[in-house]
Amino acid sequence: MTPLFLRRAGAAILGLEVAYLLLMQLSMAVFMVDTSEIDHTESAGSGALLFLGAEAAAVLVLLWAAALLALPSFADKGPTWARVAGLGLATAVQVLGAWSATANALAQDAGPDVVINGVMVLFAVIASAACLLGLRGEFRRTELTATA
């Protein structure tokens, strides 16, 4: 697998993950009914806001990393520390996603959920490898500019 193909595939997977997150939020907002008044409980309040904030931060990190991987013109913009932080955080998100999907697959009986979790692990491994490849390029670029 060539590095350019891996970077583009990783960027595409990161874009698909962002689309999935946004589609899930949209479907939950449209189709879920708030039953807090019927159940005599308080609405979610600050917990829901914290979750939405964390999800928005994850979307921004994934989009940033996808742009760094896919667009050579974008890869030179911004400070090096921001590019390294974005790719590092995206790698961490992918590793945690692969770990979670693996744990979920091992906890279930054989069936379609195991296959879906297997595909999720495969995509997360490809995306994390692409992010690591991007990090390697950032560190090499830093070494070249430091020695020049």
N, CA, C and O atoms as a GROMACS GRO file, in nm:
protein
  592
    1MET      N    1   0.085  -0.117   0.000
    1MET     CA    2   0.000   0.000   0.000
    1MET      C    3   0.090   0.124   0.000
    1MET      O    4   0.177   0.138   0.086
    2THR      N    5   0.069   0.212  -0.095
    2THR     CA    6   0.153   0.332  -0.104
    2THR      C    7   0.112   0.433   0.002
    2THR      O    8  -0.003   0.436   0.045
    3PRO      N    9   0.208   0.516   0.043
    3PRO     CA   10   0.175   0.616   0.145
    3PRO      C   11   0.066   0.714   0.101
    3PRO      O   12  -0.018   0.753   0.182
    4LEU      N   13   0.065   0.752  -0.026
    4LEU     CA   14  -0.037   0.845  -0.074
    4LEU      C   15  -0.175   0.781  -0.067
    4LEU      O   16  -0.271   0.845  -0.024
    5PHE      N   17  -0.186   0.654  -0.108
    5PHE     CA   18  -0.314   0.584  -0.101
    5PHE      C   19  -0.360   0.570   0.044
    5PHE      O   20  -0.478   0.589   0.074
    6LEU      N   21  -0.267   0.537   0.134
    6LEU     CA   22  -0.302   0.522   0.274
    6LEU      C   23  -0.350   0.653   0.333
    6LEU      O   24  -0.446   0.656   0.410
    7ARG      N   25  -0.284   0.763   0.299
    7ARG     CA   26  -0.325   0.894   0.350
    7ARG      C   27  -0.464   0.930   0.298
    7ARG      O   28  -0.548   0.979   0.375
    8ARG      N   29  -0.490   0.907   0.170
    8ARG     CA   30  -0.622   0.938   0.114
    8ARG      C   31  -0.730   0.847   0.171
    8ARG      O   32  -0.841   0.892   0.200
    9ALA      N   33  -0.698   0.719   0.188
    9ALA     CA   34  -0.796   0.626   0.246
    9ALA      C   35  -0.826   0.665   0.391
    9ALA      O   36  -0.941   0.661   0.434
   10GLY      N   37  -0.724   0.701   0.466
   10GLY     CA   38  -0.744   0.745   0.604
   10GLY      C   39  -0.829   0.871   0.610
   10GLY      O   40  -0.916   0.882   0.696
   11ALA      N   41  -0.804   0.965   0.520
   11ALA     CA   42  -0.884   1.088   0.517
   11ALA      C   43  -1.029   1.057   0.483
   11ALA      O   44  -1.120   1.116   0.540
   12ALA      N   45  -1.050   0.965   0.389
   12ALA     CA   46  -1.187   0.928   0.352
   12ALA      C   47  -1.259   0.862   0.470
   12ALA      O   48  -1.377   0.888   0.494
   13ILE      N   49  -1.188   0.777   0.543
   13ILE     CA   50  -1.249   0.710   0.658
   13ILE      C   51  -1.282   0.812   0.766
   13ILE      O   52  -1.388   0.804   0.828
   14LEU      N   53  -1.192   0.907   0.790
   14LEU     CA   54  -1.220   1.011   0.890
   14LEU      C   55  -1.341   1.094   0.848
   14LEU      O   56  -1.424   1.130   0.932
   15GLY      N   57  -1.353   1.123   0.719
   15GLY     CA   58  -1.470   1.195   0.670
   15GLY      C   59  -1.598   1.115   0.688
   15GLY      O   60  -1.702   1.170   0.723
   16LEU      N   61  -1.590   0.984   0.664
   16LEU     CA   62  -1.707   0.897   0.684
   16LEU      C   63  -1.746   0.891   0.832
   16LEU      O   64  -1.865   0.886   0.864
   17GLU      N   65  -1.648   0.892   0.920
   17GLU     CA   66  -1.679   0.890   1.063
   17GLU      C   67  -1.749   1.020   1.105
   17GLU      O   68  -1.843   1.017   1.185
   18VAL      N   69  -1.705   1.132   1.051
   18VAL     CA   70  -1.771   1.259   1.082
   18VAL      C   71  -1.914   1.258   1.029
   18VAL      O   72  -2.006   1.301   1.098
   19ALA      N   73  -1.933   1.209   0.907
   19ALA     CA   74  -2.068   1.201   0.851
   19ALA      C   75  -2.156   1.110   0.936
   19ALA      O   76  -2.274   1.140   0.956
   20TYR      N   77  -2.102   1.000   0.984
   20TYR     CA   78  -2.176   0.908   1.070
   20TYR      C   79  -2.217   0.976   1.200
   20TYR      O   80  -2.332   0.965   1.243
   21LEU      N   81  -2.124   1.047   1.263
   21LEU     CA   82  -2.156   1.116   1.388
   21LEU      C   83  -2.265   1.220   1.368
   21LEU      O   84  -2.358   1.230   1.448
   22LEU      N   85  -2.254   1.297   1.260
   22LEU     CA   86  -2.355   1.400   1.235
   22LEU      C   87  -2.490   1.338   1.200
   22LEU      O   88  -2.594   1.390   1.243
   23LEU      N   89  -2.490   1.230   1.124
   23LEU     CA   90  -2.616   1.162   1.090
   23LEU      C   91  -2.682   1.104   1.215
   23LEU      O   92  -2.804   1.109   1.229
   24MET      N   93  -2.603   1.048   1.305
   24MET     CA   94  -2.659   0.993   1.428
   24MET      C   95  -2.717   1.104   1.515
   24MET      O   96  -2.824   1.086   1.574
   25GLN      N   97  -2.651   1.218   1.524
   25GLN     CA   98  -2.704   1.329   1.603
   25GLN      C   99  -2.834   1.382   1.542
   25GLN      O  100  -2.929   1.412   1.614
   26LEU      N  101  -2.836   1.394   1.411
   26LEU     CA  102  -2.956   1.441   1.344
   26LEU      C  103  -3.072   1.344   1.365
   26LEU      O  104  -3.184   1.386   1.394
   27SER      N  105  -3.046   1.215   1.351
   27SER     CA  106  -3.154   1.117   1.369
   27SER      C  107  -3.203   1.114   1.513
   27SER      O  108  -3.322   1.097   1.537
   28MET      N  109  -3.113   1.130   1.611
   28MET     CA  110  -3.157   1.133   1.750
   28MET      C  111  -3.237   1.259   1.780
   28MET      O  112  -3.334   1.254   1.856
   29ALA      N  113  -3.199   1.370   1.720
   29ALA     CA  114  -3.274   1.494   1.743
   29ALA      C  115  -3.412   1.489   1.680
   29ALA      O  116  -3.507   1.544   1.735
   30VAL      N  117  -3.424   1.423   1.566
   30VAL     CA  118  -3.551   1.420   1.495
   30VAL      C  119  -3.643   1.311   1.548
   30VAL      O  120  -3.763   1.334   1.565
   31PHE      N  121  -3.590   1.192   1.575
   31PHE     CA  122  -3.675   1.078   1.603
   31PHE      C  123  -3.691   1.042   1.750
   31PHE      O  124  -3.783   0.967   1.784
   32MET      N  125  -3.607   1.092   1.838
   32MET     CA  126  -3.622   1.056   1.979
   32MET      C  127  -3.718   1.154   2.047
   32MET      O  128  -3.714   1.274   2.024
   33VAL      N  129  -3.802   1.098   2.130
   33VAL     CA  130  -3.900   1.177   2.202
   33VAL      C  131  -3.850   1.199   2.344
   33VAL      O  132  -3.802   1.107   2.410
   34ASP      N  133  -3.862   1.323   2.391
   34ASP     CA  134  -3.823   1.355   2.528
   34ASP      C  135  -3.936   1.313   2.621
   34ASP      O  136  -4.045   1.370   2.618
   35THR      N  137  -3.909   1.213   2.704
   35THR     CA  138  -4.012   1.160   2.795
   35THR      C  139  -3.986   1.201   2.939
   35THR      O  140  -4.040   1.140   3.032
   36SER      N  141  -3.905   1.303   2.960
   36SER     CA  142  -3.870   1.339   3.098
   36SER      C  143  -3.991   1.386   3.177
   36SER      O  144  -3.998   1.361   3.297
   37GLU      N  145  -4.087   1.454   3.114
   37GLU     CA  146  -4.207   1.497   3.186
   37GLU      C  147  -4.296   1.379   3.220
   37GLU      O  148  -4.356   1.376   3.328
   38ILE      N  149  -4.307   1.283   3.131
   38ILE     CA  150  -4.390   1.165   3.157
   38ILE      C  151  -4.327   1.080   3.267
   38ILE      O  152  -4.398   1.028   3.353
   39ASP      N  153  -4.197   1.066   3.265
   39ASP     CA  154  -4.126   0.982   3.362
   39ASP      C  155  -4.101   1.055   3.494
   39ASP      O  156  -4.049   0.996   3.588
   40HIS      N  157  -4.138   1.182   3.501
   40HIS     CA  158  -4.116   1.265   3.620
   40HIS      C  159  -3.968   1.274   3.657
   40HIS      O  160  -3.931   1.268   3.774
   41THR      N  161  -3.887   1.287   3.556
   41THR     CA  162  -3.744   1.307   3.578
   41THR      C  163  -3.705   1.441   3.516
   41THR      O  164  -3.778   1.498   3.435
   42GLU      N  165  -3.590   1.488   3.555
   42GLU     CA  166  -3.542   1.612   3.497
   42GLU      C  167  -3.480   1.583   3.360
   42GLU      O  168  -3.434   1.471   3.335
   43SER      N  169  -3.480   1.682   3.275
   43SER     CA  170  -3.417   1.663   3.145
   43SER      C  171  -3.266   1.654   3.163
   43SER      O  172  -3.213   1.686   3.269
   44ALA      N  173  -3.199   1.612   3.059
   44ALA     CA  174  -3.056   1.580   3.066
   44ALA      C  175  -2.972   1.700   3.111
   44ALA      O  176  -2.879   1.681   3.190
   45GLY      N  177  -3.000   1.819   3.066
   45GLY     CA  178  -2.932   1.940   3.110
   45GLY      C  179  -2.785   1.943   3.074
   45GLY      O  180  -2.749   1.926   2.958
   46SER      N  181  -2.701   1.965   3.174
   46SER     CA  182  -2.558   1.988   3.150
   46SER      C  183  -2.486   1.864   3.100
   46SER      O  184  -2.387   1.876   3.028
   47GLY      N  185  -2.532   1.746   3.136
   47GLY     CA  186  -2.469   1.624   3.086
   47GLY      C  187  -2.480   1.612   2.936
   47GLY      O  188  -2.385   1.571   2.869
   48ALA      N  189  -2.596   1.649   2.882
   48ALA     CA  190  -2.614   1.645   2.738
   48ALA      C  191  -2.528   1.750   2.670
   48ALA      O  192  -2.473   1.726   2.562
   49LEU      N  193  -2.515   1.867   2.731
   49LEU     CA  194  -2.431   1.972   2.673
   49LEU      C  195  -2.285   1.931   2.673
   49LEU      O  196  -2.212   1.959   2.578
   50LEU      N  197  -2.241   1.864   2.778
   50LEU     CA  198  -2.104   1.817   2.785
   50LEU      C  199  -2.078   1.713   2.677
   50LEU      O  200  -1.974   1.714   2.612
   51PHE      N  201  -2.174   1.622   2.658
   51PHE     CA  202  -2.162   1.520   2.553
   51PHE      C  203  -2.156   1.585   2.415
   51PHE      O  204  -2.073   1.547   2.332
   52LEU      N  205  -2.243   1.682   2.390
   52LEU     CA  206  -2.243   1.750   2.260
   52LEU      C  207  -2.114   1.827   2.238
   52LEU      O  208  -2.062   1.832   2.126
   53GLY      N  209  -2.061   1.888   2.343
   53GLY     CA  210  -1.934   1.959   2.332
   53GLY      C  211  -1.819   1.865   2.300
   53GLY      O  212  -1.734   1.897   2.216
   54ALA      N  213  -1.816   1.750   2.366
   54ALA     CA  214  -1.712   1.651   2.338
   54ALA      C  215  -1.725   1.596   2.196
   54ALA      O  216  -1.624   1.573   2.128
   55GLU      N  217  -1.847   1.575   2.152
   55GLU     CA  218  -1.868   1.526   2.017
   55GLU      C  219  -1.829   1.631   1.913
   55GLU      O  220  -1.772   1.597   1.809
   56ALA      N  221  -1.859   1.757   1.940
   56ALA     CA  222  -1.818   1.864   1.848
   56ALA      C  223  -1.667   1.875   1.842
   56ALA      O  224  -1.611   1.897   1.734
   57ALA      N  225  -1.599   1.860   1.955
   57ALA     CA  226  -1.453   1.864   1.955
   57ALA      C  227  -1.396   1.747   1.876
   57ALA      O  228  -1.298   1.763   1.802
   58ALA      N  229  -1.456   1.628   1.890
   58ALA     CA  230  -1.410   1.512   1.814
   58ALA      C  231  -1.430   1.533   1.665
   58ALA      O  232  -1.344   1.495   1.585
   59VAL      N  233  -1.543   1.592   1.626
   59VAL     CA  234  -1.569   1.620   1.485
   59VAL      C  235  -1.465   1.716   1.430
   59VAL      O  236  -1.414   1.697   1.319
   60LEU      N  237  -1.432   1.820   1.505
   60LEU     CA  238  -1.332   1.917   1.459
   60LEU      C  239  -1.195   1.853   1.444
   60LEU      O  240  -1.124   1.880   1.347
   61VAL      N  241  -1.157   1.769   1.540
   61VAL     CA  242  -1.027   1.702   1.532
   61VAL      C  243  -1.023   1.608   1.412
   61VAL      O  244  -0.923   1.604   1.340
   62LEU      N  245  -1.129   1.533   1.391
   62LEU     CA  246  -1.131   1.440   1.278
   62LEU      C  247  -1.129   1.513   1.144
   62LEU      O  248  -1.062   1.470   1.050
   63LEU      N  249  -1.203   1.623   1.134
   63LEU     CA  250  -1.201   1.701   1.010
   63LEU      C  251  -1.064   1.764   0.986
   63LEU      O  252  -1.015   1.765   0.873
   64TRP      N  253  -1.003   1.815   1.092
   64TRP     CA  254  -0.869   1.874   1.081
   64TRP      C  255  -0.769   1.769   1.031
   64TRP      O  256  -0.690   1.796   0.940
   65ALA      N  257  -0.772   1.651   1.091
   65ALA     CA  258  -0.679   1.544   1.052
   65ALA      C  259  -0.707   1.498   0.909
   65ALA      O  260  -0.613   1.471   0.834
   66ALA      N  261  -0.834   1.490   0.871
   66ALA     CA  262  -0.867   1.449   0.734
   66ALA      C  263  -0.814   1.551   0.633
   66ALA      O  264  -0.762   1.514   0.528
   67ALA      N  265  -0.827   1.678   0.665
   67ALA     CA  266  -0.775   1.782   0.576
   67ALA      C  267  -0.623   1.776   0.568
   67ALA      O  268  -0.566   1.794   0.460
   68LEU      N  269  -0.557   1.751   0.680
   68LEU     CA  270  -0.411   1.741   0.679
   68LEU      C  271  -0.364   1.623   0.595
   68LEU      O  272  -0.261   1.630   0.528
   69LEU      N  273  -0.439   1.514   0.600
   69LEU     CA  274  -0.399   1.394   0.526
   69LEU      C  275  -0.430   1.404   0.377
   69LEU      O  276  -0.353   1.356   0.294
   70ALA      N  277  -0.541   1.466   0.343
   70ALA     CA  278  -0.588   1.462   0.204
   70ALA      C  279  -0.539   1.579   0.119
   70ALA      O  280  -0.519   1.564  -0.001
   71LEU      N  281  -0.520   1.694   0.180
   71LEU     CA  282  -0.490   1.814   0.102
   71LEU      C  283  -0.345   1.858   0.124
   71LEU      O  284  -0.313   1.909   0.232
   72PRO      N  285  -0.259   1.841   0.026
   72PRO     CA  286  -0.120   1.884   0.043
   72PRO      C  287  -0.107   2.035   0.067
   72PRO      O  288  -0.016   2.078   0.138
   73SER      N  289  -0.195   2.113   0.010
   73SER     CA  290  -0.189   2.257   0.030
   73SER      C  291  -0.227   2.294   0.174
   73SER      O  292  -0.179   2.394   0.227
   74PHE      N  293  -0.312   2.215   0.236
   74PHE     CA  294  -0.353   2.241   0.374
   74PHE      C  295  -0.247   2.194   0.474
   74PHE      O  296  -0.239   2.246   0.585
   75ALA      N  297  -0.166   2.097   0.434
   75ALA     CA  298  -0.069   2.039   0.525
   75ALA      C  299   0.041   2.137   0.563
   75ALA      O  300   0.108   2.118   0.664
   76ASP      N  301   0.062   2.242   0.484
   76ASP     CA  302   0.167   2.339   0.515
   76ASP      C  303   0.115   2.458   0.593
   76ASP      O  304   0.194   2.544   0.634
   77LYS      N  305  -0.014   2.465   0.614
   77LYS     CA  306  -0.072   2.580   0.684
   77LYS      C  307  -0.080   2.554   0.833
   77LYS      O  308  -0.100   2.441   0.877
   78GLY      N  309  -0.064   2.658   0.911
   78GLY     CA  310  -0.074   2.647   1.055
   78GLY      C  311   0.057   2.606   1.118
   78GLY      O  312   0.149   2.560   1.050
   79PRO      N  313   0.065   2.623   1.248
   79PRO     CA  314   0.189   2.587   1.318
   79PRO      C  315   0.207   2.435   1.326
   79PRO      O  316   0.110   2.359   1.322
   80THR      N  317   0.331   2.394   1.336
   80THR     CA  318   0.362   2.252   1.340
   80THR      C  319   0.299   2.185   1.461
   80THR      O  320   0.249   2.073   1.452
   81TRP      N  321   0.301   2.253   1.576
   81TRP     CA  322   0.246   2.192   1.698
   81TRP      C  323   0.097   2.162   1.681
   81TRP      O  324   0.048   2.063   1.735
   82ALA      N  325   0.025   2.248   1.606
   82ALA     CA  326  -0.119   2.225   1.586
   82ALA      C  327  -0.143   2.106   1.495
   82ALA      O  328  -0.234   2.027   1.517
   83ARG      N  329  -0.059   2.093   1.393
   83ARG     CA  330  -0.074   1.977   1.303
   83ARG      C  331  -0.041   1.847   1.376
   83ARG      O  332  -0.111   1.747   1.361
   84VAL      N  333   0.065   1.850   1.455
   84VAL     CA  334   0.103   1.731   1.532
   84VAL      C  335  -0.005   1.697   1.635
   84VAL      O  336  -0.039   1.580   1.652
   85ALA      N  337  -0.058   1.798   1.703
   85ALA     CA  338  -0.163   1.773   1.802
   85ALA      C  339  -0.289   1.717   1.736
   85ALA      O  340  -0.350   1.624   1.788
   86GLY      N  341  -0.328   1.773   1.622
   86GLY     CA  342  -0.447   1.724   1.553
   86GLY      C  343  -0.432   1.580   1.507
   86GLY      O  344  -0.524   1.500   1.526
   87LEU      N  345  -0.318   1.548   1.447
   87LEU     CA  346  -0.298   1.410   1.403
   87LEU      C  347  -0.282   1.315   1.521
   87LEU      O  348  -0.328   1.200   1.515
   88GLY      N  349  -0.219   1.360   1.628
   88GLY     CA  350  -0.205   1.276   1.746
   88GLY      C  351  -0.338   1.248   1.813
   88GLY      O  352  -0.366   1.135   1.853
   89LEU      N  353  -0.423   1.351   1.825
   89LEU     CA  354  -0.556   1.331   1.884
   89LEU      C  355  -0.642   1.240   1.796
   89LEU      O  356  -0.716   1.156   1.847
   90ALA      N  357  -0.632   1.258   1.665
   90ALA     CA  358  -0.709   1.172   1.575
   90ALA      C  359  -0.662   1.027   1.586
   90ALA      O  360  -0.743   0.934   1.581
   91THR      N  361  -0.531   1.007   1.602
   91THR     CA  362  -0.479   0.872   1.622
   91THR      C  363  -0.534   0.812   1.751
   91THR      O  364  -0.574   0.696   1.754
   92ALA      N  365  -0.535   0.893   1.857
   92ALA     CA  366  -0.587   0.844   1.986
   92ALA      C  367  -0.735   0.809   1.975
   92ALA      O  368  -0.779   0.708   2.031
   93VAL      N  369  -0.812   0.890   1.905
   93VAL     CA  370  -0.955   0.862   1.886
   93VAL      C  371  -0.973   0.730   1.810
   93VAL      O  372  -1.061   0.651   1.844
   94GLN      N  373  -0.891   0.706   1.709
   94GLN     CA  374  -0.903   0.584   1.631
   94GLN      C  375  -0.863   0.461   1.713
   94GLN      O  376  -0.927   0.357   1.703
   95VAL      N  377  -0.758   0.474   1.794
   95VAL     CA  378  -0.715   0.361   1.877
   95VAL      C  379  -0.823   0.329   1.980
   95VAL      O  380  -0.853   0.212   2.004
   96LEU      N  381  -0.882   0.431   2.041
   96LEU     CA  382  -0.990   0.407   2.137
   96LEU      C  383  -1.113   0.347   2.068
   96LEU      O  384  -1.180   0.261   2.126
   97GLY      N  385  -1.142   0.391   1.946
   97GLY     CA  386  -1.253   0.333   1.872
   97GLY      C  387  -1.230   0.187   1.838
   97GLY      O  388  -1.321   0.106   1.847
   98ALA      N  389  -1.108   0.154   1.798
   98ALA     CA  390  -1.076   0.014   1.767
   98ALA      C  391  -1.083  -0.072   1.892
   98ALA      O  392  -1.133  -0.184   1.887
   99TRP      N  393  -1.034  -0.020   2.004
   99TRP     CA  394  -1.040  -0.094   2.130
   99TRP      C  395  -1.185  -0.117   2.173
   99TRP      O  396  -1.220  -0.226   2.215
  100SER      N  397  -1.268  -0.014   2.161
  100SER     CA  398  -1.408  -0.026   2.199
  100SER      C  399  -1.483  -0.126   2.110
  100SER      O  400  -1.560  -0.208   2.159
  101ALA      N  401  -1.459  -0.119   1.980
  101ALA     CA  402  -1.526  -0.211   1.887
  101ALA      C  403  -1.479  -0.354   1.909
  101ALA      O  404  -1.558  -0.448   1.898
  102THR      N  405  -1.352  -0.372   1.940
  102THR     CA  406  -1.300  -0.506   1.968
  102THR      C  407  -1.363  -0.563   2.095
  102THR      O  408  -1.404  -0.679   2.099
  103ALA      N  409  -1.371  -0.481   2.199
  103ALA     CA  410  -1.433  -0.526   2.324
  103ALA      C  411  -1.580  -0.559   2.302
  103ALA      O  412  -1.630  -0.656   2.359
  104ASN      N  413  -1.648  -0.480   2.222
  104ASN     CA  414  -1.789  -0.505   2.193
  104ASN      C  415  -1.806  -0.635   2.114
  104ASN      O  416  -1.897  -0.713   2.142
  105ALA      N  417  -1.718  -0.658   2.017
  105ALA     CA  418  -1.728  -0.780   1.937
  105ALA      C  419  -1.700  -0.904   2.021
  105ALA      O  420  -1.765  -1.007   2.003
  106LEU      N  421  -1.604  -0.896   2.112
  106LEU     CA  422  -1.571  -1.012   2.194
  106LEU      C  423  -1.678  -1.043   2.298
  106LEU      O  424  -1.687  -1.156   2.346
  107ALA      N  425  -1.759  -0.944   2.332
  107ALA     CA  426  -1.863  -0.965   2.433
  107ALA      C  427  -1.992  -1.022   2.375
  107ALA      O  428  -2.083  -1.055   2.451
  108GLN      N  429  -2.001  -1.035   2.244
  108GLN     CA  430  -2.125  -1.080   2.182
  108GLN      C  431  -2.109  -1.216   2.117
  108GLN      O  432  -1.998  -1.262   2.091
  109ASP      N  433  -2.223  -1.279   2.093
  109ASP     CA  434  -2.223  -1.404   2.018
  109ASP      C  435  -2.203  -1.373   1.872
  109ASP      O  436  -2.220  -1.259   1.828
  110ALA      N  437  -2.165  -1.474   1.795
  110ALA     CA  438  -2.143  -1.456   1.652
  110ALA      C  439  -2.271  -1.409   1.584
  110ALA      O  440  -2.380  -1.460   1.612
  111GLY      N  441  -2.256  -1.313   1.498
  111GLY     CA  442  -2.370  -1.256   1.428
  111GLY      C  443  -2.330  -1.132   1.351
  111GLY      O  444  -2.212  -1.104   1.335
  112PRO      N  445  -2.428  -1.058   1.304
  112PRO     CA  446  -2.398  -0.941   1.222
  112PRO      C  447  -2.326  -0.830   1.300
  112PRO      O  448  -2.249  -0.754   1.242
  113ASP      N  449  -2.351  -0.820   1.430
  113ASP     CA  450  -2.284  -0.717   1.509
  113ASP      C  451  -2.133  -0.740   1.515
  113ASP      O  452  -2.056  -0.644   1.517
  114VAL      N  453  -2.092  -0.864   1.518
  114VAL     CA  454  -1.949  -0.896   1.520
  114VAL      C  455  -1.885  -0.854   1.388
  114VAL      O  456  -1.773  -0.803   1.387
  115VAL      N  457  -1.955  -0.876   1.277
  115VAL     CA  458  -1.902  -0.835   1.147
  115VAL      C  459  -1.890  -0.683   1.139
  115VAL      O  460  -1.791  -0.630   1.090
  116ILE      N  461  -1.992  -0.613   1.186
  116ILE     CA  462  -1.989  -0.466   1.185
  116ILE      C  463  -1.875  -0.415   1.272
  116ILE      O  464  -1.805  -0.322   1.233
  117ASN      N  465  -1.857  -0.474   1.389
  117ASN     CA  466  -1.747  -0.434   1.475
  117ASN      C  467  -1.612  -0.465   1.412
  117ASN      O  468  -1.516  -0.389   1.428
  118GLY      N  469  -1.603  -0.574   1.339
  118GLY     CA  470  -1.479  -0.607   1.268
  118GLY      C  471  -1.446  -0.504   1.161
  118GLY      O  472  -1.331  -0.465   1.146
  119VAL      N  473  -1.547  -0.460   1.088
  119VAL     CA  474  -1.526  -0.355   0.987
  119VAL      C  475  -1.485  -0.224   1.054
  119VAL      O  476  -1.400  -0.151   1.004
  120MET      N  477  -1.547  -0.195   1.169
  120MET     CA  478  -1.510  -0.073   1.242
  120MET      C  479  -1.364  -0.079   1.287
  120MET      O  480  -1.294   0.022   1.279
  121VAL      N  481  -1.319  -0.194   1.333
  121VAL     CA  482  -1.180  -0.209   1.374
  121VAL      C  483  -1.088  -0.192   1.254
  121VAL      O  484  -0.986  -0.124   1.264
  122LEU      N  485  -1.122  -0.252   1.142
  122LEU     CA  486  -1.040  -0.240   1.021
  122LEU      C  487  -1.029  -0.093   0.979
  122LEU      O  488  -0.919  -0.046   0.950
  123PHE      N  489  -1.140  -0.022   0.976
  123PHE     CA  490  -1.138   0.119   0.938
  123PHE      C  491  -1.056   0.202   1.037
  123PHE      O  492  -0.981   0.291   0.996
  124ALA      N  493  -1.070   0.173   1.165
  124ALA     CA  494  -0.995   0.248   1.266
  124ALA      C  495  -0.844   0.222   1.254
  124ALA      O  496  -0.764   0.313   1.273
  125VAL      N  497  -0.807   0.100   1.223
  125VAL     CA  498  -0.664   0.068   1.205
  125VAL      C  499  -0.608   0.140   1.083
  125VAL      O  500  -0.497   0.193   1.088
  126ILE      N  501  -0.683   0.142   0.973
  126ILE     CA  502  -0.637   0.212   0.853
  126ILE      C  503  -0.625   0.362   0.880
  126ILE      O  504  -0.526   0.424   0.842
  127ALA      N  505  -0.725   0.420   0.945
  127ALA     CA  506  -0.721   0.563   0.974
  127ALA      C  507  -0.609   0.597   1.072
  127ALA      O  508  -0.543   0.700   1.055
  128SER      N  509  -0.586   0.514   1.172
  128SER     CA  510  -0.476   0.543   1.266
  128SER      C  511  -0.341   0.526   1.198
  128SER      O  512  -0.248   0.601   1.229
  129ALA      N  513  -0.328   0.430   1.108
  129ALA     CA  514  -0.202   0.416   1.033
  129ALA      C  515  -0.178   0.538   0.945
  129ALA      O  516  -0.064   0.585   0.933
  130ALA      N  517  -0.283   0.590   0.884
  130ALA     CA  518  -0.268   0.711   0.802
  130ALA      C  519  -0.229   0.831   0.889
  130ALA      O  520  -0.146   0.912   0.848
  131CYS      N  521  -0.290   0.842   1.007
  131CYS     CA  522  -0.254   0.953   1.096
  131CYS      C  523  -0.110   0.940   1.144
  131CYS      O  524  -0.038   1.039   1.154
  132LEU      N  525  -0.067   0.817   1.174
  132LEU     CA  526   0.071   0.796   1.214
  132LEU      C  527   0.167   0.828   1.100
  132LEU      O  528   0.276   0.881   1.123
  133LEU      N  529   0.128   0.796   0.978
  133LEU     CA  530   0.208   0.832   0.862
  133LEU      C  531   0.218   0.984   0.848
  133LEU      O  532   0.324   1.037   0.815
  134GLY      N  533   0.108   1.053   0.873
  134GLY     CA  534   0.110   1.199   0.870
  134GLY      C  535   0.197   1.256   0.981
  134GLY      O  536   0.266   1.355   0.960
  135LEU      N  537   0.193   1.194   1.099
  135LEU     CA  538   0.281   1.238   1.209
  135LEU      C  539   0.428   1.218   1.174
  135LEU      O  540   0.512   1.303   1.203
  136ARG      N  541   0.457   1.105   1.112
  136ARG     CA  542   0.596   1.081   1.070
  136ARG      C  543   0.642   1.187   0.973
  136ARG      O  544   0.756   1.234   0.981
  137GLY      N  545   0.555   1.226   0.880
  137GLY     CA  546   0.590   1.332   0.785
  137GLY      C  547   0.612   1.466   0.854
  137GLY      O  548   0.700   1.542   0.814
  138GLU      N  549   0.531   1.494   0.957
  138GLU     CA  550   0.549   1.619   1.031
  138GLU      C  551   0.682   1.621   1.104
  138GLU      O  552   0.751   1.723   1.105
  139PHE      N  553   0.719   1.508   1.166
  139PHE     CA  554   0.846   1.503   1.238
  139PHE      C  555   0.964   1.510   1.142
  139PHE      O  556   1.066   1.572   1.173
  140ARG      N  557   0.951   1.446   1.026
  140ARG     CA  558   1.060   1.456   0.925
  140ARG      C  559   1.073   1.599   0.873
  140ARG      O  560   1.184   1.648   0.853
  141ARG      N  561   0.960   1.664   0.852
  141ARG     CA  562   0.962   1.802   0.803
  141ARG      C  563   1.028   1.893   0.907
  141ARG      O  564   1.103   1.984   0.872
  142THR      N  565   1.000   1.868   1.034
  142THR     CA  566   1.060   1.946   1.142
  142THR      C  567   1.211   1.923   1.148
  142THR      O  568   1.287   2.018   1.167
  143GLU      N  569   1.255   1.797   1.130
  143GLU     CA  570   1.397   1.767   1.130
  143GLU      C  571   1.468   1.834   1.013
  143GLU      O  572   1.579   1.885   1.029
  144LEU      N  573   1.404   1.834   0.896
  144LEU     CA  574   1.466   1.895   0.778
  144LEU      C  575   1.480   2.045   0.793
  144LEU      O  576   1.582   2.102   0.753
  145THR      N  577   1.381   2.111   0.849
  145THR     CA  578   1.390   2.256   0.867
  145THR      C  579   1.486   2.291   0.981
  145THR      O  580   1.544   2.400   0.980
  146ALA      N  581   1.504   2.203   1.078
  146ALA     CA  582   1.596   2.230   1.188
  146ALA      C  583   1.741   2.217   1.143
  146ALA      O  584   1.828   2.289   1.192
  147THR      N  585   1.767   2.126   1.050
  147THR     CA  586   1.905   2.106   1.003
  147THR      C  587   1.943   2.203   0.893
  147THR      O  588   2.061   2.221   0.866
  148ALA      N  589   1.846   2.265   0.830
  148ALA     CA  590   1.876   2.356   0.719
  148ALA      C  591   1.927   2.490   0.767
  148ALA      O  592   1.958   2.577   0.686
   0.00000   0.00000   0.00000
